[in-house]
Structure formats: structure tokens, C-alpha cells
């Protein structure tokens, strides 16, 4: 017999007794007088007592603990002829009758939409919400007197506890209630399938009590939040497959504090499992049915976990989209729960929509990209089985060009499937162009570099498709230049960049003076924020005509020297880090080799080599240790036979912080750096993050050597601390450093500002 049937029968039993007691009062008194005339006379002489006030859901005001009068003999016929349900046990009732306020509060607790109007009402409501349901307190059939006595003692203890809780709550200022939330699980075998830590964390992330914990609240508001969170826990337990779970909340003042503890006690109950799984319509995919069932990932007997069901549905849809079904759809999962069997039958409708191969790529805007160029960017060819990931890759590649602001890629059926032969589907590309021209300017000042102003203009599609032209001019204390650049992205194939440039500059630094004219071209595979690539490389050529003089020549009154240099620079880099601008783990390795041939009062051939490595290791959720090494060597020529602009220098924000730009290394009699053929640099820093901000203590070391092979002697050390602001684009860094073993003429403090980490 169901719980509802038992409740209905109990109600019928009570009403029958009440009817018998009111319909035959004279007959009952007559029988009682015949049996004991003195008792009847005493009863008649007793003064009339007021009827007890209504209690909770008892509108007649009958005290369930009071003994019943002797009832006449009677028979009751139960409508279904079944077993008579057990008589309800004693309800938890206070020793004193409840006041009208408490009775009204109990009614409010039963009706969540009611509004508490008094502090005492709300206090009692908070405690009453912890009361177990009446049917849970009913005596079990066949219980003896000892069991009933034990339960009465337990209920008496509960009443005493609730009195203490109410008394403690009355001592709290009703104007601003502070609280903490506690979640407890009653241990059970089925709970082993639940990650209690993850469950609690998820609850706290969604909890009304937790979300509003810092807001001022009175008891009525806290009560409302507690009821919302109890409903939330019920819903979450259903999601995890616990459909018979019981959640009870209680409140108690924290000893010695003006705060209360709101405790949720969870009895999870049995874990429901899947009794049947019907993926209706999946058979239409043909031979791929087993693979698709495996992609769904659930089987009969698994927990009826709604999260897992939703994940399985997504995995199934993804599997279809990745195996040639661009128009696949799935319905909403339908779980039919059987409480008697503690299981659920899952039904999920599947509409595969037919299998297709890639056709062509079509666009209605040839001014930005023609279909031919888009096919060059795509990683799929005509006739390949349709894969949604290939379409998404094409979308991101088009976004990476910077030429469009919005894009939509839509599969369009070109020919339908014929039997077991897949159809063909074209990809329609619809774009909205972004602004193609940019004018930019910047003004700045740097320690050791002086003032610097830069202005640039660029058109990112001057020569379609993706033919960029940029003009740039720089004017500053130590540098003036003009530069014209042509760059074509996705040149001939995906991810290839062709760059050609012409540059004329005049540089006047402490290390050297140079008037330079340069022409260069390169072909490279670049990385970017959208597609961070593991491997990048570049090959190119340079022709340089430069008129230079180093500090040593200035001292002795030496004239400038003119160099004509031809170079073939190449580079190869591996990026195993997790982020381009803010790496948190992994490593990077890079090498650059530049064979060069120089003409200046004779010919000179040499090779410049530079190796870079960095490593990133998280030591906690908030701290990342980062280290960097750079080594450089020039083989084949003395440093004074090499143009000053082609030598190695150290010092500055991207080198050894605390020292001025290019100020580390051998110096001339005028205390100006002269550069060298060998380079060694090291950096170590701890990146500590607090939300959107961070602090970075760091230590750098390095030196420049006259010889080609660094001997690591005479290292210069710099240390300092930096601040980071983590924007949506990348970290903005401000570093302040000081040289620990500075040389004559070195500043005591260096300040460096840039976008991205130091390395």
C-alpha cells in the first residue's frame, strides 16, 4: 500500500472516530451511567474547561496526547478490504500548548509563499523547518512499549534542543544576521558513488545563502534563503540520481559568536540506475552504430546521473558531426523514473540526417577572400568526409586574418545521399568586413633611451587577399627611422607568411652610432593568439648598408666605417607552453643562426648564433616559478671587425633588469659599452597571482664577453619586484629593479613597462 493510501486511511479512521463520538453522545452516556453512576455524576459537577487552541494542521484543536473517552463498540469497513494501516504515532508536541503566533508560523512553514511578519515567527520557522515529516515519526507496526518509550524520549530530547535553539536565536539582533553554511552527509553505501567535495563546491557556487552572505539580512530573509537552498539541494540530488533523498536544515547559534550555523543534513537514499536506454533513430547511421553507442558512453546499470546523460548526448552529437552527419540532431533526453524499482528508463531521439562529404567553399564577397583562397586556408579537401571540427578550424583561421568582424559558416547540401553513397555539402561563408585601415601613434620615455615618438599607417588588405602594407616612422632622442613593410599571410598555403621590407634609420646610442639602409625578405611560419603553434620557423635574406662608429672610435677621434653586409638569418622555435602571453607551465626552446658576409676594407665572414630557453612550473594554484637562459656566440671574426650593430649587448627590460639598455659588458674609456662576441643571461622569477593582480619578485644575471664562448665570469646581477594586471588580452607588467653590483655610471633604479610577461 502506498504512503498516500496509508495517509488517506489514517484520515478516514480519525474522521470515523470523530463521527462516532458526536453522533451518539446520549447513548454513550447512558451506557457509562449504567456502568459507573458516580463517575457520571462527578463529570456533571466538573466545571467546563475551554477547548485547547488549534495545533498546527489540526483545525479541531484535539490534543493527540490526551486519553480518549470510552468509545462504544463499532465496526469499520475499509473501502479496499485490505490491511488496516498502522495507527499514527505521537506527533512531536511541546509540553505547553503553542501560541497563536507559533501556530501561524507553522502554517507559514508549510506554505513557502507566506511572509513572516515577526522576528519570533521567523526564529520558530527556522527551527520548525528542521522538524521531520509526520509520517517519519509514526510508530512502525509491531513496535513494543519499549520502542515507543525510546522514541518518546528521543522526541523529548529534540524538543529540548529546539527550545534551546529558539532561545539562542532570540538573543541575536534581528537587524543583521551573520551566518555560516554547513553541509553534512549521512554516511551510506550509495554515497560512495558521489564526490561529496565536488557536490558541496557546486552547491556553494549556486547557493543563495553563500551568494548573499555579505549582504545585510534579517531573520526573515535568512529563512527565505535557507528554503531556497534546501530546494536547490533537492534538485541537485535528483541530478546525481538520488531521487529518494531527504534534506533537513537546522539552525543554531555558534557558541561565543554573534553568528548562526545553518546546517543542511543530507540523507541521500538509494542511487537510482538506468534500467533501459533507447537511442531511437540511431540505427539510421548504418555501420557506425556501435561507434556511436560507444560515443554516448552510458549503459544499463549506470547511475541515472543527469549530468552524465547530458554529456553523453553532447558526445553522441559530436560523434555524428565528426563522422559525416552535418545535419544531425538529438531530442531532449527523457528519463522515466520508477520509484518502486529505484531505476529510470532513458529515451533519446536521434535524427542523423544522412552522411555527406565536403564539396566546395562558396562566398559572396570576393573583395576580402575568394573561394580559391579560402580553400587554401581550409584543412580539408573536396571529397573528404564532413567533420565539424574542420569547419570550426576554418572559422578560426579566417578570424585570425584580422580582416573580418563576424563570420558565419553554414553547411549547405549540394547533392543528397544515394543509398550507401554519401552526399556532398558545400560550406557557405558569410562575413562582415572589419575596418581595414589603422592609424596609430605612441609617445614614450625610457631610462637610458630618452624620448621616443612613433606613428604608423597600415592597410591590411591593400593587395587582396591578405596583402598588408604598413608605413612607420620613429623620431626620438637616440633613434630616427622610416620603414615600409609588405606582408602576405597564408602565402601559397596555410600559415605561411611572406614579408618584405625597406628601412632607413639613424641610431645614436651609448654603444654605437649607425646610419643604416636595409632591404630584407623572409618566409616564416608564425604563431598567434588564436593559433598558438608548437613549431615555428623562418628563413630569409638581408642586404645591409651601414655607416657606423662605436664608442672606442669616438674616443680616439676615429672616423666612421662603412659596412656592406649580406646575411641569411634562419630560426627554429618550439613552444611547449600553455599560453603565448602568460605561460603557466611547459617550456620554450629557440635557436637562431645567421651566416653573414661583411665587406669593409676587405671581406670578413662569420656566423652569429643565439639560443633561448625558458621553463614554467606551477608550484600552487597561485604561484608559477619561471626561469630563462640565453646564450649567444659569434664565430669567425674579431669583435672589432664586426659592425657595432651586429655585436651582442645586455641590459634592459628584456635582458638584465636593473641595468640600463645595453649597459652591461666591456666598456671604453668613456664608460660606454662596446659589445662583444659572447653573451650569457639568466632570469628567475616567482609569479604570484591574486585575482586580476599579481606580484612578481625576480632575479636576473648576465654579461657580455669579448670571446665567442661565454666563460660566465663577472656576471652582473639585478633584482626587483613587479606588479601584474591580468587583462582579458594579456598581463600588463610594471617592473622595478636595482643593480646589485652596479658599475660606475649605472642608475640605481630601472623601471620597465610592457604587455606580456618578461619572458
C-alpha positions in Angstrom: 0.0 0.0 0.0 1.4 3.4 -0.9 2.2 6.1 1.6 -0.6 8.3 0.2 -3.1 5.4 0.6 -1.9 4.9 4.2 -2.4 8.6 5.0 -5.8 8.6 3.4 -6.8 5.6 5.5 -5.5 7.1 8.7 -7.5 10.3 8.0 -10.6 8.1 7.4 -10.0 6.3 10.7 -9.8 9.6 12.6 -13.0 11.0 11.0 -14.9 7.8 11.8 -13.9 8.1 15.4 -15.0 11.8 15.5 -18.3 10.9 13.9 -18.9 8.2 16.3 -18.2 10.5 19.3 -20.5 13.2 18.1 -23.4 11.2 16.6 -24.2 9.1 19.7 -23.5 11.2 22.8 -26.6 10.2 24.7 -26.2 6.5 24.0 -22.6 6.6 25.2 -23.6 8.5 28.4 -26.4 6.0 29.1 -24.0 3.1 28.9 -21.5 4.9 31.0 -24.1 5.7 33.7 -25.2 2.1 33.9 -21.6 1.0 34.4 -20.5 3.8 36.8 -23.2 6.3 38.0 -20.7 8.0 40.4 -18.3 8.8 37.6 -21.1 10.4 35.5 -22.2 12.5 38.5 -18.6 13.7 39.0 -18.3 14.6 35.4 -21.5 16.6 35.5 -20.3 18.6 38.5 -16.9 19.4 36.9 -16.6 23.0 35.6 -16.4 23.4 31.8 -12.8 23.8 30.6 -12.0 25.8 27.4 -11.2 23.7 24.4 -7.5 23.6 23.5 -6.5 26.0 20.8 -5.8 24.7 17.3 -2.5 23.0 16.8 -0.6 23.1 13.6 -2.7 21.4 11.0 -5.4 20.2 13.5 -8.3 22.6 13.0 -10.4 21.0 15.7 -7.9 21.6 18.4 -7.7 18.0 19.6 -4.8 17.2 21.8 -3.3 13.9 20.3 -1.7 13.1 23.7 -4.9 13.3 25.7 -6.6 9.9 26.6 -9.8 9.1 24.7 -13.1 8.6 26.3 -14.5 5.1 26.3 -16.0 4.5 22.9 -19.0 2.4 22.0 -18.5 -0.8 20.2 -18.4 -0.2 16.5 -17.1 -1.8 13.3 -15.4 0.0 10.3 -15.4 -1.3 6.8 -12.3 -0.3 4.9 -13.0 0.7 1.2 -10.4 -1.7 -0.3 -10.8 -4.5 2.2 -7.0 -4.5 2.7 -4.9 -4.5 5.8 -5.7 -1.8 8.3 -2.9 0.7 8.3 -0.9 1.3 11.5 -2.2 3.9 13.8 -0.1 7.1 13.5 2.3 7.6 16.3 2.6 10.5 18.6 3.5 13.8 17.0 6.2 16.0 18.4 4.3 18.4 20.6 5.7 20.9 23.1 4.8 20.4 26.8 3.0 23.7 26.7 0.4 24.5 24.1 1.8 26.6 21.2 0.8 30.2 21.0 -1.2 31.6 18.1 2.0 33.1 16.7 3.7 29.7 16.7 0.7 28.1 15.0 0.7 30.8 12.4 4.4 30.3 11.8 4.0 26.6 11.3 1.4 27.4 8.7 3.9 29.7 7.0 6.5 27.0 7.0 4.0 24.7 5.2 3.4 27.5 2.7 6.7 28.8 1.3 4.8 31.8 -0.3 3.7 33.1 3.0 5.5 36.1 4.5 6.9 36.1 8.1 5.9 39.2 9.9 7.6 38.9 13.2 11.1 38.1 14.5 9.8 35.3 16.8 7.8 33.9 13.9 10.9 33.6 11.8 13.0 32.2 14.5 10.5 29.5 15.2 10.1 29.0 11.5 13.8 28.4 11.1 13.7 25.7 13.8 10.4 24.2 12.7 11.9 23.7 9.2 14.1 21.1 10.8 11.2 19.0 12.0 10.8 15.6 10.4 7.7 14.8 8.5 4.8 13.4 10.5 4.9 10.1 8.6 8.5 9.7 9.5 7.6 9.8 13.2 4.9 7.2 13.0 5.4 4.1 15.1 6.2 1.1 13.0 3.8 -1.9 13.1 4.5 -4.3 15.8 6.7 -1.9 17.9 6.5 -2.7 21.6 6.2 -0.4 24.5 10.0 -0.1 25.0 10.4 1.1 21.4 7.6 3.6 21.8 9.2 4.9 25.0 12.6 5.2 23.3 11.0 7.3 20.5 9.2 9.5 23.0 12.4 10.1 24.8 14.2 11.0 21.5 11.4 13.4 20.6 11.5 14.9 24.0 15.3 15.5 23.5 14.6 17.0 20.1 12.0 19.4 21.7 14.5 20.4 24.3 17.1 21.1 21.6 14.6 23.2 19.6 13.8 25.2 22.7 17.5 25.9 23.2 17.9 26.9 19.5 15.0 29.3 19.7 16.3 30.8 22.9 19.7 31.3 21.3 18.2 32.9 18.2 16.1 35.3 20.3 19.4 36.7 21.7 20.6 37.6 18.2 20.0 41.1 16.8 17.3 40.7 14.2 18.6 43.7 12.2 21.6 42.0 10.8 22.1 38.2 11.0 25.5 36.7 10.2 25.8 33.1 9.4 27.9 30.2 8.0 26.6 27.3 5.9 27.4 23.7 6.8 26.6 20.7 4.6 26.6 17.2 6.2 26.1 13.8 4.6 24.6 10.9 6.5 27.0 8.0 5.6 25.7 5.3 3.4 26.9 2.7 0.9 25.4 4.6 -2.1 27.3 7.8 -1.2 30.5 6.2 -2.4 29.3 7.0 -6.0 29.1 10.7 -5.1 32.1 13.0 -5.0 31.0 14.9 -1.9 33.6 17.6 -2.2 32.7 18.4 -5.8 29.0 18.3 -4.9 29.5 20.7 -2.0 31.6 23.0 -4.1 28.9 23.1 -6.8 26.2 23.8 -4.2 28.2 26.7 -2.7 28.7 28.2 -6.2 24.9 28.2 -6.7 23.8 28.8 -3.1 21.6 31.8 -2.3 23.0 31.8 1.2 26.6 31.9 0.0 26.0 34.4 -2.7 24.3 36.9 -0.4 26.4 36.1 2.7 28.0 39.6 2.7 24.7 41.4 2.4 22.8 42.6 5.4 19.8 40.3 6.2 17.2 39.9 8.9 15.9 36.5 10.1 13.1 36.6 7.6 15.5 37.0 4.7 17.8 34.3 6.0 14.8 32.0 6.4 13.9 32.6 2.7 17.4 31.9 1.6 17.6 28.7 3.6 14.4 27.4 2.0 15.8 28.2 -1.5 19.0 26.3 -0.7 17.1 23.3 0.6 15.2 23.2 -2.7 18.5 23.6 -4.5 19.9 20.6 -2.7 16.9 18.5 -3.5 17.3 19.4 -7.2 21.0 18.7 -7.2 20.5 15.3 -5.6 18.0 14.4 -8.3 20.6 15.4 -10.9 23.1 13.0 -9.3 20.5 10.2 -9.3 19.3 10.3 -5.7 15.5 10.5 -6.1 14.6 9.5 -2.6 17.0 11.9 -0.9 15.9 13.8 2.2 17.3 17.2 3.1 16.7 18.8 6.5 18.0 22.1 7.7 18.6 23.3 11.2 19.9 26.5 12.8 22.0 27.0 15.9 23.9 29.9 17.3 27.7 29.5 17.2 29.0 29.5 20.7 30.8 32.7 21.6 29.9 34.4 18.4 27.1 36.7 17.1 26.6 34.3 14.2 24.4 31.3 13.5 25.3 28.0 11.8 22.8 27.0 9.1 23.2 23.2 8.7 21.9 21.0 5.9 21.8 17.3 6.8 21.5 15.1 3.7 20.3 11.6 3.7 21.0 10.6 0.1 19.0 7.4 0.0 19.4 4.8 -2.7 21.2 5.6 -6.0 18.9 5.1 -9.0 20.3 3.4 -12.0 19.4 3.1 -15.7 17.1 0.2 -16.4 16.9 0.8 -20.2 18.5 3.0 -22.9 16.7 3.7 -26.1 18.5 5.8 -28.7 15.6 5.9 -31.1 16.6 6.5 -34.7 20.3 5.8 -34.3 20.2 2.7 -36.5 19.9 5.1 -39.5 23.7 5.8 -39.3 24.4 2.3 -40.6 27.7 0.7 -39.9 28.7 3.4 -37.4 26.0 2.4 -34.8 28.4 0.6 -32.4 30.8 3.5 -32.5 28.0 6.0 -31.8 26.7 3.9 -28.9 30.2 3.9 -27.6 30.5 7.6 -28.0 27.3 8.0 -26.0 29.1 6.3 -23.2 26.3 5.1 -21.0 24.9 1.6 -20.5 22.2 -0.2 -18.5 23.1 -0.3 -14.8 25.0 3.1 -14.8 23.8 5.7 -12.3 20.9 7.8 -13.5 23.0 10.9 -13.4 21.6 13.8 -15.4 25.0 15.4 -15.9 26.3 12.2 -17.4 23.2 11.9 -19.6 23.7 15.5 -20.9 27.4 14.9 -21.5 26.5 11.6 -23.3 24.0 13.4 -25.5 26.7 16.0 -26.5 29.3 13.3 -27.1 26.8 11.4 -29.4 26.0 14.6 -31.3 29.7 15.4 -31.6 30.4 11.9 -32.8 27.8 12.2 -35.6 29.1 15.7 -36.6 32.6 14.3 -36.8 31.7 11.3 -39.0 29.9 12.9 -41.9 26.5 13.9 -40.5 26.4 17.7 -40.7 22.6 17.9 -40.1 22.4 15.5 -37.2 20.0 16.4 -34.3 19.1 14.9 -31.0 16.0 15.4 -28.9 15.8 16.2 -25.2 16.6 13.3 -23.0 13.5 11.7 -21.4 14.1 9.8 -18.1 11.1 7.8 -16.8 11.8 7.2 -13.1 10.4 4.1 -11.4 10.4 4.7 -7.7 9.4 1.1 -6.8 12.4 -0.3 -8.8 14.7 2.6 -8.0 15.6 2.9 -11.6 15.0 5.0 -14.7 14.3 4.3 -18.4 16.1 6.7 -20.7 14.9 7.6 -24.2 16.8 9.9 -26.5 15.6 10.6 -30.1 18.3 10.8 -32.7 17.9 12.2 -36.3 21.2 11.6 -38.2 20.1 13.4 -41.3 22.3 11.5 -43.8 26.1 11.2 -44.4 28.0 13.8 -46.5 31.4 14.6 -48.0 32.9 18.1 -48.3 32.1 19.8 -51.6 33.3 23.4 -52.3 33.6 26.6 -50.3 31.4 29.4 -51.5 31.4 33.1 -50.6 29.6 36.1 -52.0 32.4 38.6 -51.0 35.4 38.2 -53.3 36.8 41.6 -52.2 38.1 40.0 -49.0 38.6 36.4 -49.8 37.9 34.4 -52.9 36.8 30.8 -52.8 40.2 29.7 -54.0 42.0 31.5 -51.1 39.5 30.1 -48.6 40.1 26.6 -49.9 43.9 27.2 -49.4 43.3 28.1 -45.8 41.0 25.1 -45.1 42.5 21.9 -43.8 40.0 19.7 -45.7 39.8 18.9 -49.4 36.9 18.1 -51.7 35.7 14.5 -51.2 36.8 14.3 -47.5 34.2 13.1 -45.1 32.5 16.0 -43.4 33.9 16.9 -40.0 32.5 19.8 -37.9 36.0 20.4 -36.3 37.4 21.1 -39.8 34.7 23.8 -40.3 35.4 25.3 -36.9 39.1 25.4 -37.7 38.4 27.3 -40.9 36.3 29.8 -39.0 39.1 30.5 -36.5 41.7 30.7 -39.4 39.5 33.4 -41.1 39.2 35.3 -37.8 42.9 35.2 -37.4 43.4 37.2 -40.5 42.0 40.3 -38.8 40.0 41.2 -41.9 36.5 40.3 -40.7 34.5 41.2 -37.6 31.8 38.5 -37.8 31.6 35.2 -39.7 29.1 32.5 -40.3 29.8 29.2 -41.9 26.8 27.1 -42.9 26.8 23.6 -44.4 24.5 23.6 -47.5 23.5 20.2 -49.1 24.7 20.2 -52.7 23.7 16.6 -53.6 21.7 14.2 -51.4 23.0 10.8 -50.2 22.2 7.9 -52.6 21.9 4.6 -50.8 25.1 3.9 -49.0 26.9 6.6 -51.0 27.3 9.9 -49.1 26.0 13.2 -50.5 28.1 16.4 -50.9 27.8 19.5 -48.8 29.2 23.0 -49.6 30.3 25.4 -46.9 28.8 28.8 -47.3 30.9 31.6 -45.9 29.2 34.8 -44.8 31.4 37.6 -43.4 31.2 41.2 -42.3 34.4 43.1 -43.0 36.3 44.7 -40.2 38.0 48.1 -40.6 40.9 47.5 -42.8 42.9 50.7 -42.1 44.6 51.7 -38.9 46.5 54.8 -37.9 48.4 54.5 -34.7 50.8 56.6 -32.6 52.8 56.3 -29.4 54.9 58.6 -27.2 57.2 57.2 -24.5 60.2 57.7 -22.4 62.7 55.0 -21.2 65.7 55.1 -18.9 68.8 55.2 -21.0 66.8 55.5 -24.2 65.3 59.0 -23.8 62.1 60.2 -25.6 60.6 58.3 -28.4 57.6 59.0 -30.7 56.2 56.6 -33.3 53.4 56.9 -35.9 52.2 54.2 -38.3 49.6 53.6 -41.0 48.6 50.2 -42.4 46.1 48.7 -44.7 45.6 45.0 -44.0 44.2 44.1 -47.4 45.9 46.6 -49.8 46.7 43.7 -52.2 43.9 41.1 -51.8 43.8 38.6 -50.4 45.6 39.4 -47.2 48.3 41.7 -48.7 49.2 44.1 -45.9 51.1 47.4 -46.4 52.5 49.3 -43.4 54.4 52.6 -43.2 56.1 53.5 -40.0 58.1 56.4 -38.8 60.0 56.9 -35.5 61.5 60.0 -34.0 63.4 60.1 -30.7 66.4 61.1 -28.7 68.5 58.2 -29.9 66.7 56.8 -32.9 65.0 58.0 -36.1 63.7 55.7 -38.8 61.3 55.2 -41.7 60.1 51.7 -42.6 57.9 50.3 -45.3 56.6 46.7 -45.0 54.7 44.4 -47.3 53.3 41.2 -45.8 51.1 38.5 -47.2 49.5 36.0 -44.8 48.7 32.4 -45.9 51.1 32.8 -48.8 50.7 29.8 -51.2 49.5 27.6 -48.3 48.1 27.8 -44.8 50.2 29.5 -42.0 53.0 30.8 -44.3 53.8 34.5 -44.1 55.9 36.3 -46.8 57.4 39.6 -45.6 59.5 42.2 -47.5 60.7 45.5 -46.1 62.8 48.5 -46.7 64.2 50.5 -43.8 66.3 53.6 -43.3 67.5 54.6 -39.8 69.8 56.8 -37.8 70.8 55.5 -34.3 72.8 57.3 -31.8 73.3 55.3 -28.6 76.0 55.0 -26.0 77.2 51.8 -27.6 77.4 53.0 -31.2 76.3 55.4 -33.9 74.8 54.0 -37.1 73.2 55.2 -40.3 71.7 52.2 -41.9 69.8 51.2 -45.1 68.3 47.7 -45.1 66.4 45.6 -47.6 65.1 42.2 -46.4 62.7 39.4 -47.2 61.6 36.3 -45.3 59.3 33.4 -45.3 58.1 32.1 -42.0 55.6 30.2 -40.0 54.3 32.5 -37.3 52.3 31.8 -34.1 49.4 34.0 -32.9 46.9 34.3 -30.1 44.2 32.3 -31.9 46.5 29.5 -33.1 49.5 29.1 -30.7 51.7 26.8 -32.7 54.2 24.3 -31.3 56.8 24.7 -34.1 57.6 28.0 -35.8 60.4 28.8 -38.2 61.8 31.4 -40.5 64.2 31.7 -43.4 65.3 34.9 -45.1 67.9 37.2 -46.5 69.2 40.7 -45.7 71.2 43.3 -47.5 72.6 46.0 -45.2 74.5 49.2 -46.0 75.5 50.9 -42.7 77.9 53.6 -41.7 78.9 53.1 -38.1 81.2 54.2 -35.3 81.5 52.6 -31.8 82.5 54.4 -28.6 86.1 53.4 -28.9 86.4 55.2 -32.3 84.7 58.3 -30.8 87.4 58.5 -28.1 90.4 58.3 -30.4 88.7 60.5 -33.0 88.3 57.7 -35.4 86.2 58.1 -38.5 83.1 56.2 -39.3 83.3 52.9 -41.1 81.0 51.7 -43.8 79.9 48.1 -43.9 78.1 46.2 -46.6 76.6 43.1 -45.1 74.8 40.1 -46.7 73.1 37.8 -44.2 70.9 34.6 -44.3 69.1 34.5 -41.0 67.2 31.4 -40.1 65.4 30.4 -36.9 63.5 27.5 -35.3 61.4 27.6 -32.2 59.5 25.0 -30.2 56.7 26.3 -27.9 55.5 23.8 -25.3 53.9 26.4 -23.0 50.2 26.7 -22.4 49.8 30.4 -23.2 51.5 32.9 -25.5 51.4 36.0 -23.3 51.1 34.4 -19.9 52.6 30.9 -19.8 51.9 29.0 -16.6 53.5 25.6 -17.4 55.7 24.0 -20.0 58.8 25.2 -21.8 60.1 27.0 -24.9 63.3 26.4 -26.9 64.5 28.5 -29.7 67.6 28.9 -31.9 68.7 31.5 -34.4 71.6 31.1 -36.9 72.8 33.9 -39.2 75.7 33.3 -41.6 76.9 36.8 -42.6 79.4 38.2 -45.1 80.8 41.7 -44.5 82.8 44.0 -46.8 84.7 46.8 -45.0 88.3 47.4 -46.1 88.4 43.8 -47.1 86.0 40.9 -46.6 85.0 39.1 -43.4 82.8 36.0 -42.9 81.3 35.0 -39.6 78.3 33.2 -38.0 76.1 34.6 -35.3 74.3 32.0 -33.1 71.8 32.6 -30.3 70.0 30.0 -28.2 67.0 30.8 -25.9 65.2 28.6 -23.4 62.6 29.2 -20.7 60.7 26.9 -18.3 57.5 27.4 -16.4 56.5 25.3 -13.3 53.3 25.8 -11.2 54.0 25.2 -7.5 50.5 26.0 -6.4 47.2 27.3 -7.7 48.5 30.9 -7.4 52.3 30.6 -7.9 54.3 29.9 -11.0 58.1 29.6 -11.0 59.7 30.8 -14.3 63.3 30.6 -15.5 65.1 31.8 -18.6 68.5 31.2 -20.2 70.0 33.0 -23.3 73.4 32.2 -24.8 75.0 33.9 -27.8 78.2 33.5 -29.8 79.8 34.9 -32.9 82.4 32.7 -34.6 84.9 33.6 -37.4 85.8 37.2 -36.7 87.1 39.6 -34.0 84.5 41.8 -32.5 86.2 44.9 -33.7 86.0 43.6 -37.3 82.2 43.3 -37.0 79.9 46.2 -37.3 78.9 47.5 -33.8 75.2 47.0 -34.6 75.9 43.3 -35.1 77.6 42.6 -31.8 76.0 41.3 -28.6 74.8 43.6 -25.8 73.0 43.1 -22.5 70.9 45.1 -20.0 67.4 46.4 -20.0 63.8 45.2 -19.6 64.2 42.2 -21.8 67.6 41.3 -20.6 69.1 42.0 -17.1 66.6 44.3 -15.3 68.1 47.0 -13.1 70.8 48.0 -15.6 70.3 50.4 -18.5 69.7 49.4 -22.0 72.8 47.7 -23.5 74.9 48.9 -20.5 76.4 45.6 -19.4 79.7 44.3 -20.7 83.1 45.7 -21.7 83.3 49.5 -21.8 85.6 52.0 -23.4 87.5 54.8 -21.8 84.4 57.0 -21.9 82.4 54.4 -19.9 80.3 53.4 -23.0 79.6 49.7 -23.8 81.4 48.3 -26.8 79.7 45.0 -27.2 81.2 41.5 -27.6 81.2 38.2 -29.3 79.8 36.2 -26.4 76.6 36.6 -24.3 75.1 34.9 -21.2 71.9 35.8 -19.5 69.8 34.2 -16.8 66.5 35.1 -15.1 64.4 33.6 -12.3 61.1 34.9 -11.0 58.1 33.8 -8.9 54.7 34.9 -10.4 52.2 35.1 -7.6 48.6 35.9 -8.7 45.7 37.4 -6.6 42.7 37.5 -8.8 43.3 40.1 -11.6 46.5 41.3 -10.0 49.9 39.7 -9.3 53.2 40.3 -7.7 56.5 39.1 -9.2 59.8 39.1 -7.3 62.7 38.4 -9.8 66.4 38.0 -10.0 68.4 38.5 -13.3 72.1 37.9 -14.2 74.2 38.3 -17.3 77.3 39.6 -19.0 78.9 40.2 -22.4 82.3 38.8 -23.3 85.0 39.6 -25.8 85.5 35.9 -26.6 83.0 33.8 -28.6 82.4 31.3 -25.8 81.0 32.8 -22.6 83.0 31.9 -19.5 80.3 33.1 -17.1 82.7 35.3 -15.2 82.0 38.8 -14.0 78.2 38.3 -14.1 76.1 41.4 -13.3 73.1 40.9 -11.0 69.8 42.7 -10.8 66.8 42.1 -8.6 63.5 43.7 -8.1 59.7 43.3 -7.9 57.0 43.7 -10.4 53.2 44.2 -10.5 50.9 42.5 -13.0 47.4 43.4 -14.0 45.8 40.5 -15.9 43.6 42.0 -18.5 41.4 40.0 -20.9 44.1 40.4 -23.6 47.1 39.6 -21.5 49.1 40.7 -18.5 50.3 44.3 -18.2 53.7 44.3 -16.4 55.4 47.0 -14.4 58.8 46.0 -13.1 61.1 48.0 -10.7 64.7 46.7 -10.4 68.0 47.7 -9.0 71.6 46.5 -9.9 73.2 44.6 -7.1 76.8 45.0 -8.3 76.5 48.1 -10.5 79.3 49.7 -12.4 80.3 53.4 -12.4 77.6 55.4 -14.1 74.8 52.9 -13.7 71.5 54.1 -12.3 70.2 52.7 -9.0 66.7 52.1 -10.2 65.2 50.9 -13.5 61.5 50.9 -14.4 60.1 48.7 -17.2 56.5 48.7 -18.6 55.2 46.4 -21.3 52.5 44.0 -22.3 53.0 40.3 -21.5 55.4 38.6 -19.1 59.1 39.4 -19.2 59.7 36.0 -20.9 
